[in-house]
Amino acid sequence: MAMNWTKQAIIFALREKGITAAELARQNGLSRFTVYGAMERPSPKVQSLISDALGIPRQKIWPQFYDSKGERTGLINAARAA
């Protein structure tokens, strides 16, 4: 099973695109802590903002949270439930 990107990898990728998490938060009327939290926990709205800023589909960044079509997966998947 594919693993989600780490928080550090996402921050690095954003910086490569010339934006910080704090700037992304400010541009969208969010707290920077909301953006940082969405890097590790499911938050479809904020994760869409991050993926749009990176130009990468959210299912590539968080494959454990989204299926191949970008739809949110269940809270418990078979690998974790076993």
C-alpha positions in Angstrom: 0.0 0.0 0.0 1.3 3.4 -0.9 2.2 5.8 1.9 1.1 9.4 2.4 3.8 12.1 1.8 5.3 13.3 5.1 4.6 16.7 6.4 8.2 17.7 5.7 7.9 16.5 2.0 4.8 18.6 1.5 6.4 21.7 3.1 9.5 21.2 0.8 7.3 20.8 -2.3 5.4 23.9 -1.5 8.6 25.9 -1.0 9.8 24.6 -4.4 6.7 26.1 -5.9 7.5 29.4 -4.1 4.8 29.4 -1.4 4.8 28.6 2.3 2.1 26.9 4.3 1.5 30.2 6.1 1.0 32.1 2.8 -1.4 29.4 1.5 -3.4 29.7 4.7 -3.5 33.5 4.6 -4.6 33.4 0.9 -7.5 31.2 1.8 -8.6 32.7 5.1 -7.3 29.8 7.2 -5.0 29.4 10.2 -1.6 28.1 9.3 -2.2 25.4 11.9 -5.2 24.2 9.9 -3.0 23.8 6.9 -0.2 22.0 8.8 -2.8 19.7 10.4 -4.2 18.8 7.0 -0.8 17.6 5.9 -1.2 14.7 8.4 -4.9 14.3 9.0 -7.9 14.0 6.6 -9.2 17.4 5.6 -10.5 17.3 2.0 -11.0 21.1 1.6 -7.6 22.0 2.8 -5.9 19.1 1.1 -7.4 20.2 -2.2 -5.9 23.7 -1.6 -2.5 22.1 -1.0 -2.7 19.8 -4.0 -3.9 22.6 -6.3 -0.9 24.8 -5.1 1.4 21.9 -5.9 -0.3 20.9 -9.2 -0.4 17.3 -8.0 -3.7 15.3 -7.5 -4.5 14.8 -3.8 -4.6 11.0 -4.2 -0.9 11.1 -5.1 0.0 13.0 -2.0 -2.4 11.2 0.4 -3.1 7.7 -1.2 -4.2 6.4 2.2 -7.0 9.0 2.4 -8.2 9.0 -1.3 -8.9 6.4 -3.9 -7.5 6.5 -7.5 -10.4 8.8 -8.6 -9.7 11.3 -5.8 -12.7 10.2 -3.7 -12.4 10.0 0.1 -11.9 6.5 1.4 -13.5 5.1 4.5 -12.1 5.9 7.9 -11.0 2.3 8.4 -9.5 0.5 5.6 -8.9 -3.3 5.4 -5.2 -3.1 6.0 -5.7 -1.2 9.3 -8.7 -3.2 10.4 -7.0 -6.6 10.1 
